[in-house]
Amino acid sequence: MDPVHRRAARVVCVDADGRILLLHWRDPVDGHDVWEPPGGGVEPGEDFLAAARRELAEETGLDPAAVTGPSVTVMRDFRWKGQGFAGPEEFFLARYDVARPPLTRDGLMPDEQLSLAGHAWLSPAELSDLAGLDPPDLAEVIRRLGTPPATA
């Protein structure tokens, strides 16, 4: 089966300590784990920035006004719930002036509530050893967005 073309937007959230927020998803079909920045599909009539802000608020409850441009384009090709998806994803940056701002799950749909296994605020250095990191070159995306270098 050919992959579904999907435009999406993601947000690299950086806290006051330079840590990156990743959401930990578990695929309900085959059980594989995915660690990725908050984000999701662009809805009809929506631009990438609006989608990034909406998805961030839905998935984390964090302030979407912190999301800024410019973005970095990443072509993604992945499987979720037995379906292939491919297409451009725009990665945006959001900075928060507190360490590990608390998240809420209130905006998630019921199936997302079940698939979200957790989250972590990780230093850029911790990303290289993370199984299931997607996109695998997230450290390069983070560098291109102008986030601080890995410190610990």
N, C-alpha and C positions, 0 to 999 in steps of 0.2 A: 504494500500500500504506500502510495506517495505521501510525503509529509504535507501537512496543511501549512500554507503560507500564513505567517502570523507576525504582525508588527507589534512590538512591545517596548516598554520603557522600564528602567530600573533606577534605583537610587542607592548610591554609595554613601551611607551615613557614617560620619566621623564624629566621635565624641571628644570631650575636652582632653582626654589622654591620648588622642590619636588612634583609638581603636575603631575597627570597622564592624558594623552590624551585619550579621548573616543570619538568615532564616534557615532552619533545618526542616526540610520536608521529607516525608516518607511516602513513596508512591504506593497507593492502595492496591494496585494491580499486581506489581511484581516485587514490591518491598524495597526497591533500591532507594538509597538516601541521596538527597541533593542539598547542598549548602549554597545559597545564593543571596545576593542583595534583594531587598524588597522590590516588588514590581510585578508587572503583568501586561496583559494585552491592551492595545489601544482600541477604544470603542469607536464606532462610526461617528464622524464629525469632531473627533477629539484630536488634538495635536499631541506630540510626544511629551512635552512639558506638563500639560494638563493631566495626561495619563499617569505620569510619574508621581505627581502630587496626589492624585486620587488614590492610586494604589498604595502609596506610602501611608496615607491616613487610614485606609481600610485595613491594611495588614499589620500596622504597628501602633496606630493612634498618635504617632509623632507629628509635630507641627509641619504641615506640608509647605508653609511659606518659606521654610529653610532651603527648599530645593532650588538650586540655581543652575544656570547654563554658563558656558556652553557645554555640550554633551560630547560623548565619545561613542561612535557607532561600532557595534560588535555584531557580526553575523553569527547567529546561533542555529544549531541543528541538534535537537534533543528529543527524547521520548518521555511522555507523561501519560499515565493511565492507558498504556497500550497504543497510544497514537503518536506519530512523529510530527514534529513542528519545526519549521525553519523560517528564517527571516531576520530582518534587522531589528536590533534592540538598541535604543539610545540609553546610555548610562549618564546620569546626572549626579551632582554632588550636593550633599546637605551636611552642614556643620552644626553641631550642638555644643553649647558652652558649659555643659555639665558632663560628668563622667557617667557612662552607662544610663542614659535616660530610660525611665521605665516604659515598657510597652503595654498595650492592651490588645486583646484579640476581638474586641467588640464588632469590628467591621467585617470580619471574615464570614463567608458563607458557610453553611453547615458542613459541606464536604471539605472545605478548607480547614475548618476547626479540627476535623478528624485527621487530616493529612499533615498539619503543622506539628512537628515533634518537639519544637523548641526554637531557641535562638541563642546566639552568643555574640559578645563584643570581643573581637580578637585583634591583636596587634598585626600589622602587615606581615611581620616575620612568621607568625603562626599559620598563615594561609598555605604555605608551601607543603605542609604535612597533612592537610585536611583532605581526607578521602571524600569524594563526592562533590568537590568544589566545582561550581559551574557559573561562569565559564572558567575553564582551567587556567587561562591567562589573566585572571582577575587582578593579580598584582600589577601587570602592565597597564590595565585599564585604570587602576587606581593612580599609578604614576602619571599617566597621561591627563588625568583629571586635576593633577597638581596637589595631591594630598601629601602630607609629610612623609619622609622616608621611614622605613622600618626602624624601630628603636629597641624593641625587646619582645 
